[in-house]
């Protein structure tokens, strides 16, 4: 067949009536989802080469094809890639890591060479998906100097990401991260986007792209009072899917120790008691709380976003903690989804500092608690070594995935609590800026990284 004949055939086949299965094909492509738990089984080199070859059918800026793909399958090399990345487990467990590289100096305008590599990466992901494999694209590849040495990458090339391909573990969540409603992400003629999907930034005449870095964003708006609840729900509800709801997600040694110190404030509750946890985000706290509660205690998980709730629900299932006594409900317009005086306890771990009006949430908690009901609450403390680090360094970076927050001075939070509840016990957690969860019950507790308290209504 001549080149002209192939071109004519291609034009004919591009018509919907010449390809009756086009909708079915797109529907299959739409089922692709990211996987972070691979079984480590081998994919033969010929198949991997075919997947890369499929990727090169993507469009390329000026057709220069200044891309290069380094396929890593050796076990030791994948373990090194895992270490360089900072601990991405799927780097060592996947069948192959394909590093996405490009030659510098050509077609740089508007990141055109980067767009080309991205298009090729997606072609590879679809090729892998249609062959029955799973994949995930990663920008978090780690230290570029170590990576360049590992890959023997010349200085004229850069690596911008890695594509992990393999077979999913049997217990891997078979879930696609939620997608925005289509009407939110396109408009005809001019920009138009719902207010909940446009996040706040500090006012400025312009926002130059190259002034914004991962460690410094001069326009990042960390003050939750500048965000609406709808914006917070939108931001947190999508960014929680930056991870998969696997067992152990979002757990660090420091975080785990702090959680246990907070939960130590919660007394045993009798069967039939009803407890609500507020704004759990990734479910790490929910997992420990569900383990802490007795089998007859009902746990209500309340969040601003249904996307968060679906993540936490799957997280509990992955941890073997799915239960008919765990309920999920959305907080609408700042009102908790419970009747007056209906709950025995409310748990609000590091939640208040994320809200535009934390005192309004405390009023809501008082509304839904029964007389004598308990509140276990904690917050990051501005009057601490951590608070200084947050103010001088951390808050200069982009807003983190769990959303904007401002640490609350412990004496101020204590005052808010005392105005509404009886404080039965309180503690400081973490004497340093980071790295520890040492409890403090003496006079220095209001200078710890976290301030936590158990309060009773009435």
PEWO-V477571 format. One record per pair of residues at least 4 apart in sequence whose ideal C-beta (glycine too) atoms are under 8 Angstrom apart, sorted by the first residue. I is the first residue (numbers start at 1). J is the second residue. D is the distance in Angstrom with one decimal. If there is no record, write none. Layout:
# PEWO-V477571
i->{I,I}
j->{J,J}
d->{D,D}
This chain:
# PEWO-V477571
i->{1,1,1,2,3,4,5,6,7,8,9,10,11,12,13,13,14,14,15,16,21,22,23,24,25,26,27,28,28,29,29,29,31,31,32,32,32,32,32,33,33,33,33,33,34,34,34,34,34,34,35,35,35,35,35,35,35,35,36,36,36,36,36,36,36,37,37,37,37,37,37,37,37,37,37,38,38,38,38,38,38,38,38,38,38,38,39,39,39,39,39,39,40,40,40,40,41,41,41,42,42,43,43,43,43,43,43,43,43,43,44,45,45,46,47,47,48,48,48,48,48,48,48,49,49,50,50,51,51,51,51,51,51,51,52,52,52,52,52,53,54,54,54,54,55,55,55,55,55,55,56,56,56,56,57,58,58,58,58,58,59,59,60,60,60,60,60,60,60,61,61,61,61,61,61,62,62,62,64,64,64,65,66,66,66,66,66,66,67,67,67,67,67,67,67,67,68,68,68,68,69,69,69,69,69,69,70,70,70,70,70,70,71,71,71,72,72,72,72,72,72,72,72,73,73,73,73,73,74,75,75,76,77,77,78,78,78,78,78,79,79,80,80,81,81,81,81,81,81,81,81,81,82,82,82,82,82,83,84,84,84,84,84,84,85,85,85,85,85,85,86,86,88,88,89,90,90,90,90,91,91,91,91,93,93,94,94,94,95,95,95,95,96,96,96,97,97,97,97,98,98,98,98,98,98,99,99,99,99,99,99,100,100,100,100,100,100,100,100,100,101,101,101,101,101,101,101,102,102,102,102,102,102,102,103,103,103,104,104,104,104,105,106,107,107,107,108,108,110,111,112,113,114,114,115,116,117,117,117,118,119,120,121,121,121,121,122,123,124,124,124,124,125,125,125,125,126,127,128,128,128,128,129,129,129,132,133,133,133,134,134,134,134,134,135,135,135,135,136,136,137,137,137,138,138,138,138,139,139,141,141,141,141,142,142,143,144,144,144,145,146,147,147,147,148,148,148,151,153,153,153,168,168,171,172,172,173,173,173,173,173,175,175,175,175,177,177,178,178,178,178,178,180,180,180,180,181,182,184,184,184,185,185,187,187,187,193,193,194,195,195,195,196,196,196,196,196,197,198,199,199,199,199,199,199,200,200,200,200,201,201,201,201,202,202,202,202,204,204,207,207,207,208,211,212,212,212,212,212,213,214,214,215,215,216,216,217,217,217,218,220,220,220,220,220,221,221,221,221,222,222,222,222,222,223,223,223,224,224,224,224,224,224,224,224,224,225,225,226,226,227,227,227,227,227,227,228,228,229,229,229,229,229,229,229,230,231,232,232,232,232,232,232,232,233,233,233,233,234,234,235,235,235,236,236,236,236,236,236,236,236,236,236,237,237,237,237,237,238,239,239,239,240,240,240,240,240,240,240,241,241,242,243,243,243,244,245,245,245,245,245,245,245,245,246,246,247,247,247,249,249,249,249,250,250,250,250,250,251,251,251,252,253,254,254,254,254,254,254,255,255,255,256,256,257,257,257,258,258,258,258,258,259,259,259,259,259,260,260,261,261,261,261,261,262,262,262,262,262,262,263,263,263,263,265,265,265,265,265,265,266,266,266,266,266,266,267,268,269,269,269,269,269,269,269,270,270,270,271,271,271,271,272,272,272,273,273,273,273,273,273,274,274,274,274,274,274,274,275,275,275,275,275,275,275,275,275,275,275,276,276,276,276,276,276,276,276,276,276,276,277,277,277,277,277,277,277,277,277,277,277,278,278,278,278,278,278,278,278,278,278,279,279,279,279,279,279,279,279,280,280,280,280,280,280,280,281,281,281,281,281,282,282,282,282,283,283,283,283,283,284,285,285,285,286,286,286,286,286,286,287,287,287,287,287,288,289,289,289,290,290,290,290,290,291,293,293,295,296,297,298,298,298,299,299,299,299,300,300,300,300,300,300,300,301,301,301,301,301,301,301,302,302,302,302,302,302,303,303,303,303,303,303,304,304,304,305,305,306,306,307,308,309,309,309,309,310,311,312,312,313,313,313,314,315,316,316,316,316,317,317,321,322,329,330,331,331,331,332,334,334,334,334,335,336,336,336,336,338,338,338,339,340,340,341,341,341,341,341,341,342,342,343,343,343,343,344,344,344,344,345,345,345,345,345,346,346,346,346,346,346,346,347,347,347,348,348,348,348,348,348,348,349,349,349,350,350,350,350,350,351,351,351,351,352,352,352,352,352,352,352,353,353,353,353,353,353,353,354,354,354,354,355,355,357,358,358,358,359,359,360,361,362,362,362,362,363,363,364,365,365,366,366,366,369,369,369,369,370,371,371,372,372,372,373,373,374,374,374,374,375,375,375,375,375,375,375,376,376,376,376,377,377,377,377,377,378,378,378,378,378,379,379,379,379,379,379,380,380,380,380,380,380,380,380,381,381,381,381,381,381,381,381,381,381,381,381,381,381,382,382,382,382,382,382,382,382,383,383,383,383,383,383,384,384,384,384,384,384,384,384,385,385,385,385,385,386,386,386,386,386,386,386,387,387,387,388,388,389,389,389,389,390,390,390,391,392,393,399,399,408,408,408,409,410,410,410,410,410,410,410,411,411,412,413,413,413,414,414,414,414,414,414,415,416,417,417,417,417,418,420,420,421,421,421,422,422,422,422,423,423,423,424,424,424,425,425,426,426,426,426,426,426,427,427,427,427,427,427,427,427,428,428,428,428,428,428,428,428,428,428,428,428,429,429,429,429,429,429,429,429,429,430,430,430,430,430,430,430,431,431,431,431,431,431,432,432,433,434,437,438,440,440,440,440,441,444,445,446}
j->{5,6,9,6,7,8,9,10,11,12,13,14,15,18,18,19,18,19,19,22,25,26,27,28,29,30,31,129,130,126,129,130,129,176,125,126,129,135,176,134,174,175,176,177,134,135,136,137,177,244,90,134,135,136,166,168,172,244,89,90,136,172,243,244,246,89,90,93,168,169,171,172,173,244,246,90,93,94,95,134,164,166,167,168,169,172,93,166,167,168,169,170,93,94,95,166,95,166,167,73,95,47,48,73,95,96,133,165,166,167,48,49,73,50,51,131,52,71,73,95,96,98,165,53,71,54,127,55,98,124,127,128,131,165,56,69,71,98,124,57,123,124,126,127,69,120,121,123,124,127,65,67,120,123,123,116,119,120,122,123,116,119,64,65,66,67,116,119,120,66,107,112,113,115,116,106,107,112,106,107,113,116,102,103,106,107,113,116,100,101,102,103,113,116,117,120,101,102,103,157,98,99,100,101,120,124,98,99,101,151,153,159,96,97,98,77,78,81,96,97,98,99,151,77,78,95,96,97,78,79,92,80,81,150,82,91,92,94,97,83,92,84,150,85,91,92,97,141,142,147,150,162,87,88,89,91,92,87,141,142,143,146,147,150,91,138,140,141,142,162,140,142,138,140,93,94,136,164,166,97,138,162,164,166,169,164,165,166,133,165,166,167,164,165,166,162,163,164,165,121,124,162,163,164,165,141,147,151,159,161,162,117,118,120,121,159,160,161,162,163,117,151,153,157,158,159,160,113,114,116,117,157,158,160,113,156,157,108,156,157,158,156,113,112,113,116,112,113,115,115,116,117,118,160,119,120,121,160,161,122,123,124,125,137,161,163,126,127,128,135,163,165,129,135,137,163,130,131,133,134,135,165,133,134,135,167,165,166,167,165,166,167,168,172,163,164,165,166,163,164,161,162,163,161,162,163,164,160,161,147,159,161,162,146,147,147,148,158,159,149,150,151,153,159,153,155,159,159,157,158,159,172,174,318,244,246,244,245,246,314,318,244,245,310,314,238,241,237,238,241,307,310,184,185,197,238,185,186,193,194,197,193,197,191,192,193,197,198,198,228,230,231,228,230,231,233,234,234,231,221,227,231,234,235,399,221,226,227,231,207,219,220,221,218,219,220,221,218,219,211,212,219,212,218,216,217,218,219,398,217,397,398,396,397,396,397,396,397,398,396,395,396,397,398,399,226,227,399,404,395,399,404,405,406,227,404,406,232,353,354,355,356,403,404,405,406,356,357,356,404,231,232,235,356,403,404,232,356,233,304,331,333,334,355,356,234,235,236,304,354,355,356,403,404,237,303,304,305,238,305,239,399,403,240,279,281,303,304,305,308,401,402,403,304,305,306,307,308,307,401,402,403,281,282,307,308,311,401,402,307,311,401,249,250,282,249,249,282,283,311,312,314,315,318,315,318,315,318,319,282,283,284,315,255,281,282,283,284,255,256,284,256,257,258,430,434,435,436,437,259,284,437,260,288,261,436,437,262,429,430,437,450,263,284,285,288,349,264,288,427,429,437,439,452,349,376,378,429,450,452,288,289,292,376,376,425,427,452,453,454,292,345,347,374,376,454,374,294,273,275,293,294,297,344,345,294,296,297,294,295,296,297,296,297,298,294,296,297,298,344,345,297,298,300,342,343,344,345,289,293,297,298,299,300,343,344,345,346,347,299,300,301,302,336,338,343,345,346,347,368,285,286,289,299,300,301,302,346,347,348,349,302,303,331,336,346,347,348,351,361,365,302,303,304,308,331,348,351,354,284,285,286,301,303,308,312,303,308,312,402,403,311,312,315,402,287,311,312,315,316,288,289,347,349,290,299,301,312,315,316,291,315,316,319,321,292,293,299,347,299,316,321,323,326,321,297,299,325,325,325,325,326,327,323,325,326,327,326,327,328,329,337,338,343,309,312,313,326,327,328,329,329,330,331,336,337,338,308,309,312,328,330,331,308,330,331,309,330,310,330,311,312,313,328,329,330,314,315,316,328,317,322,328,318,319,321,322,323,326,321,322,326,326,337,337,335,336,337,337,357,360,361,364,364,364,365,367,368,342,343,368,368,367,368,367,368,369,370,371,373,368,370,368,369,370,373,369,370,373,374,369,373,374,375,376,365,368,369,373,374,375,376,375,376,377,352,361,365,375,376,377,378,376,377,378,354,378,379,380,450,355,361,377,379,358,361,362,377,379,408,413,358,379,380,405,406,407,408,402,403,404,405,360,361,361,362,408,416,363,416,364,365,366,416,417,420,367,420,368,369,375,420,421,457,373,374,375,457,457,457,458,456,457,458,456,457,454,455,456,457,417,421,453,454,455,456,457,452,453,454,455,413,417,452,453,455,429,450,451,452,453,407,408,410,413,450,451,386,387,390,405,407,408,449,450,386,387,407,408,409,410,413,428,446,447,448,449,450,451,387,390,391,406,407,408,409,410,387,409,410,411,446,447,388,407,410,430,433,447,448,449,389,431,432,433,449,390,407,430,432,433,434,449,391,407,409,392,433,393,394,433,434,394,395,407,395,396,397,403,404,412,413,451,413,414,428,445,446,447,448,451,415,446,416,417,451,453,418,423,426,446,451,453,419,420,421,423,453,455,423,455,457,455,456,457,455,456,457,458,453,454,455,454,455,456,453,454,441,445,451,452,453,454,439,440,441,445,448,451,452,453,439,440,441,444,445,446,447,448,449,450,451,452,437,438,439,440,448,449,450,451,452,434,436,437,438,448,449,450,436,438,440,444,448,449,436,449,449,449,450,448,444,445,447,448,445,448,451,451}
d->{4.7,5.5,7.7,7.1,6.4,6.5,6.3,6.2,6.5,6.4,6.0,6.5,8.0,5.3,5.2,5.8,7.5,7.8,7.3,5.8,5.8,6.4,6.2,6.6,6.5,6.3,7.1,7.9,7.0,5.7,7.1,7.8,7.7,7.0,6.4,6.6,4.3,7.8,7.6,7.8,7.3,6.4,3.8,6.9,7.9,7.2,4.2,7.5,6.8,7.1,7.5,3.7,6.8,5.8,7.7,4.7,5.4,7.4,7.2,4.7,5.9,7.4,7.2,4.5,6.4,7.8,6.8,7.2,6.3,4.3,6.8,3.9,7.9,7.1,5.8,5.7,4.4,4.4,6.8,7.1,7.1,3.7,6.4,6.4,6.3,7.7,7.4,6.9,5.1,7.0,4.9,7.6,5.0,7.6,7.3,7.2,6.3,7.0,5.3,7.7,6.1,5.3,5.7,7.9,4.2,6.1,6.9,6.9,6.9,7.9,7.2,6.1,7.5,6.5,6.6,7.1,6.6,5.6,7.3,7.9,5.4,7.8,7.4,6.2,7.9,6.5,7.4,6.8,8.0,5.3,4.7,5.5,7.3,6.9,6.8,5.3,6.8,6.8,6.5,7.7,5.6,6.4,7.7,3.7,7.0,4.1,6.7,4.4,3.8,6.8,7.0,7.7,6.2,7.8,6.0,7.1,3.9,4.3,7.2,4.4,6.9,5.7,6.3,4.6,7.6,7.0,4.4,7.7,7.6,7.9,4.1,3.8,5.8,6.7,4.9,7.6,5.2,7.6,5.8,5.9,7.8,7.5,5.6,4.2,5.3,6.6,5.4,7.3,7.4,6.8,5.4,7.9,7.6,6.0,4.9,5.8,4.3,7.1,7.1,6.3,5.3,6.9,6.5,6.9,7.5,8.0,7.1,4.3,6.4,5.4,7.7,7.8,5.6,7.5,5.3,5.0,6.1,6.3,6.7,4.4,7.6,6.8,8.0,7.8,7.4,6.9,4.9,7.9,6.7,6.4,7.7,6.4,6.4,7.0,6.5,6.0,4.8,7.2,6.1,6.7,4.8,6.3,5.9,6.2,4.6,7.2,5.7,7.9,8.0,7.8,7.2,7.3,6.7,6.1,6.9,4.1,4.0,7.6,7.2,4.0,5.7,4.9,5.5,6.8,5.3,7.3,6.1,5.7,4.2,7.9,6.9,5.4,6.5,6.5,6.0,5.4,6.4,5.2,8.0,6.1,7.7,7.3,6.4,7.2,7.9,4.0,6.1,4.0,7.6,5.9,3.8,6.9,7.6,5.1,7.0,5.1,7.2,5.6,8.0,7.9,6.7,6.7,4.3,8.0,6.7,7.5,7.8,6.1,5.1,7.6,5.1,5.1,7.9,7.6,5.5,6.6,5.6,4.6,6.7,6.4,7.5,7.9,6.6,5.0,6.6,4.8,7.4,4.8,6.6,7.4,5.1,6.7,6.2,6.9,7.5,6.0,5.5,7.6,5.7,6.7,5.9,7.0,6.5,4.4,4.7,7.4,6.9,6.3,7.7,5.7,6.6,6.8,6.3,6.2,6.4,6.6,6.3,6.4,7.9,6.6,6.6,6.5,6.5,5.9,6.9,5.5,6.5,6.3,6.3,7.5,6.0,7.7,6.2,4.8,6.8,6.8,6.2,6.5,4.2,7.3,4.9,5.0,6.9,7.5,7.0,8.0,5.6,6.4,6.2,7.4,6.4,6.6,4.5,7.5,6.0,6.3,4.7,7.7,7.6,5.1,6.0,7.8,5.5,5.9,4.9,7.5,6.5,7.3,5.1,6.1,6.7,6.3,5.1,6.9,6.2,6.2,6.0,7.9,7.3,6.7,6.3,6.2,7.5,6.1,4.6,7.9,7.4,6.8,5.3,7.9,6.3,4.0,7.4,7.0,7.5,7.5,5.5,5.6,6.9,5.5,6.8,7.8,7.5,7.9,6.2,7.8,3.7,7.4,6.8,6.7,4.8,7.4,4.6,5.4,6.9,7.4,7.9,6.6,6.4,5.6,5.0,7.7,7.9,6.2,3.9,7.1,5.4,5.4,7.5,7.2,7.1,7.4,7.1,3.9,5.6,7.3,4.7,5.7,7.7,7.6,7.4,5.9,7.9,6.0,7.8,4.2,4.7,5.5,6.9,6.7,4.4,7.3,5.6,7.4,4.5,7.3,5.5,7.9,5.7,7.5,7.1,5.7,7.6,6.3,7.6,4.9,7.6,7.4,7.4,7.0,6.7,6.8,7.4,5.5,5.3,6.5,7.2,6.2,4.5,7.8,7.5,7.5,6.8,5.1,5.3,5.0,7.2,7.0,6.4,4.9,6.0,4.8,6.8,6.3,7.8,6.6,5.8,6.8,7.5,5.7,5.8,5.1,7.3,4.8,6.2,6.6,4.8,7.4,7.9,7.7,4.6,5.2,7.8,6.2,7.8,5.9,7.1,7.3,6.2,6.2,7.9,6.9,5.7,8.0,6.7,6.3,6.1,6.0,5.9,7.1,7.8,7.7,5.5,7.6,5.5,8.0,3.6,4.3,6.7,7.3,6.0,7.7,5.5,6.1,7.9,6.0,8.0,6.7,6.0,6.1,7.8,6.4,4.7,7.1,2.9,7.1,3.5,5.3,6.3,4.0,7.5,7.7,5.7,5.6,6.8,5.5,5.1,7.0,7.8,7.1,6.6,5.3,5.0,6.7,6.8,6.9,6.3,7.7,6.9,5.1,7.5,4.1,4.0,5.9,7.8,5.8,7.8,4.7,5.2,6.0,7.7,7.0,6.7,7.5,8.0,4.3,7.8,4.5,6.1,5.7,5.5,6.7,6.4,6.3,7.5,6.9,6.0,6.5,5.5,6.3,6.9,8.0,6.6,7.8,6.5,7.8,3.6,6.4,5.2,6.6,4.1,6.1,6.2,7.3,5.9,5.2,7.3,6.4,7.2,6.8,4.9,5.8,5.2,7.1,5.7,6.6,5.1,7.1,7.7,5.0,6.2,6.8,5.2,7.6,5.1,5.9,7.1,6.2,7.2,4.1,6.7,7.0,7.1,7.2,5.0,7.1,7.5,6.8,4.0,6.7,6.5,6.4,5.2,6.2,6.4,7.4,7.6,7.8,6.0,7.4,2.7,6.7,6.0,7.6,7.9,7.9,7.8,4.8,7.2,4.2,6.9,7.6,4.8,6.7,6.8,5.1,5.4,7.9,7.7,6.4,6.1,7.0,5.4,6.8,6.8,6.4,4.5,7.3,6.5,7.7,4.1,7.7,5.4,7.1,6.5,5.4,7.6,5.1,7.1,7.2,6.8,5.8,5.8,6.6,7.3,5.6,6.9,7.9,4.6,7.8,7.7,5.4,7.7,7.6,7.6,6.7,7.0,4.7,5.2,7.5,7.9,7.3,5.6,6.6,7.9,7.7,7.6,4.7,6.7,7.9,5.8,4.6,5.9,6.2,7.1,5.4,7.5,6.0,8.0,5.3,7.9,6.6,7.4,7.0,7.7,6.0,6.5,3.8,3.7,6.6,7.2,5.9,7.7,5.1,6.1,7.7,6.0,5.4,7.1,6.6,6.7,6.7,6.6,5.1,6.3,6.2,6.3,6.7,6.1,5.8,6.5,4.9,7.1,6.5,7.0,4.2,6.0,7.6,7.3,6.8,4.8,7.6,6.7,7.8,6.5,4.8,7.2,8.0,4.9,7.8,6.4,7.8,7.0,7.4,6.5,5.7,8.0,6.5,6.9,4.9,7.5,5.6,7.4,5.3,6.1,6.1,7.9,4.3,5.4,7.4,7.9,6.5,6.4,7.0,6.9,5.3,7.0,7.1,6.4,5.8,6.6,6.3,6.2,4.4,7.7,6.8,6.6,6.2,6.4,7.2,6.7,7.8,6.0,6.3,6.4,4.4,5.5,7.6,6.4,7.6,4.5,7.7,7.3,4.0,6.7,6.9,6.0,6.4,7.3,7.4,6.1,7.1,6.9,6.5,4.9,7.3,7.4,5.2,4.9,5.8,4.2,7.2,5.7,6.7,7.9,7.2,6.9,4.9,6.8,7.9,5.8,7.0,5.0,5.5,6.5,6.0,7.8,6.0,5.5,7.0,7.7,6.1,4.3,7.3,7.0,4.9,7.0,6.2,7.4,7.5,5.1,7.6,8.0,5.1,7.9,6.4,7.5,6.9,6.9,7.3,4.6,7.6,7.6,7.5,5.1,7.7,5.6,6.1,6.2,7.2,6.9,7.5,7.7,7.7,3.8,6.3,7.4,6.9,5.2,6.4,7.1,7.0,5.1,5.5,4.4,5.7,5.8,5.3,7.3,5.4,7.0,4.6,7.7,5.4,7.0,6.6,7.0,7.3,6.6,5.8,6.6,6.4,6.5,5.9,7.3,5.7,6.5,7.3,6.7,6.2,5.7,5.2,7.2,6.0,3.3,7.5,6.8,4.5,7.4,6.2,4.5,6.2,6.4,5.8,7.2,4.9,6.3,7.0,5.8,7.8,7.7,6.1,7.9,7.3,4.5,7.7,7.3,7.3,7.6,5.4,7.9,7.9,7.0,6.9,5.8,7.0,7.3,5.2,6.6,3.8,7.6,7.0,4.8,7.8,5.5,6.9,5.9,6.6,7.3,7.2,7.0,4.0,7.1,6.9,6.2,6.9,5.8,5.8,7.0,6.8,4.6,8.0,7.5,7.1,7.4,6.2,6.2,6.2,4.8,3.9,7.4,7.4,7.4,3.9,6.2,4.7,7.9,5.8,4.7,5.7,7.1,6.5,6.1,7.4,7.7,7.6,7.7,7.6,5.5,5.8,5.2,6.7,7.6,5.7,4.1,7.1,6.1,7.3,6.9,7.7,4.6,6.5,4.1,6.3,5.0,7.9,6.0,7.2,5.4,5.9,4.5,7.3,4.5,5.5,5.6,6.2,7.8,7.9,6.8,4.9,5.8,4.8,7.9,7.1,6.1,7.4,7.5,3.8,7.5,7.6,3.8,6.4,5.7,6.7,6.4,6.0,7.9,6.2,7.1,7.0,7.1,7.3,7.1,6.5,7.0,5.5,5.7,5.8,5.3,5.9,7.7,7.8,3.5,6.1,5.7,6.4,4.9,7.9,7.6,5.5,7.5,5.3,5.0,6.6,5.6,6.9,4.7,8.0,6.5,7.0,6.6,3.9,7.3,5.3,6.6,5.3,5.7,7.9,7.8,5.4,7.6,6.9,3.8,7.5,6.6,3.4,6.5,6.7,2.7,7.7,6.9,6.0,7.7,5.3,7.4,5.7,7.5,5.6,6.3,4.1,7.7,6.0,7.7,5.5,5.2,6.3,5.4,3.2,5.7,6.4,5.0,6.4,7.7,6.0,7.4,5.3,7.2,6.9,7.4,8.0,7.9,5.2,4.5,7.8,5.1,5.9,7.0,7.0,6.2}
